Amino acid sequence: MLRRADPSEVYRRVDFDARVTGASPQQLVDLCFEQLSGSLERAIFAEARGDNAMKSAALTRAVAALTALQLGVDGENPTGAALLQLYGSARRSVLDSAIAFDRATMEAIRSDFAEIGRAMRASAAA
C-alpha cells in the first residue's frame, strides 16, 4: 500500500527545489541558513510536544543544512577557517541533541544563525 505523504512536507520540498534551481551562491547560502533556522525551530517545537519522529526529522534537516554550508566554504577565502569552525561546532551540537536534546543550545544556534543570515542579507542589499 502506498504511504501518504504529509502535504506540508511535499509543499516544503517543492518550494525548496524551486528555490535551489538557478539560485546564486549567495542565495544558496541564505537558503541553507533558512533551512537550518526553520529546522531547529521545528525540533524545539517537536521536543516540547514529545514528538520524537518530528524532532528527529528536523534535526536531520538541520545537519543536512550545516553539511551543505561546510561543503560550500571556499578554502581560499580569509574567513573560510572561521566558517568551518562555526559550522562544525554547530553540527556537533545538533548531532549531540539527537541523543540528549539540549533546548537552550538549539535555541542559541537558531538565534545566532538567524542573526548572521539577517546581517548577510543586509550586506548584500547595500
Secondary structure, DSSP 4 states (H G I P E B T S, - for coil): -PPPPPHHHHHHHHHHHHHHTT--HHHHHHHHHHHHHHHHHHHHHHHHHT-HHHHHHHHHHHHHHHHHHHHT--TTSTTHHHHHHHHHHHHHHHHHHHHS--HHHHHHHHHHHHHHHHHHHHHHH-
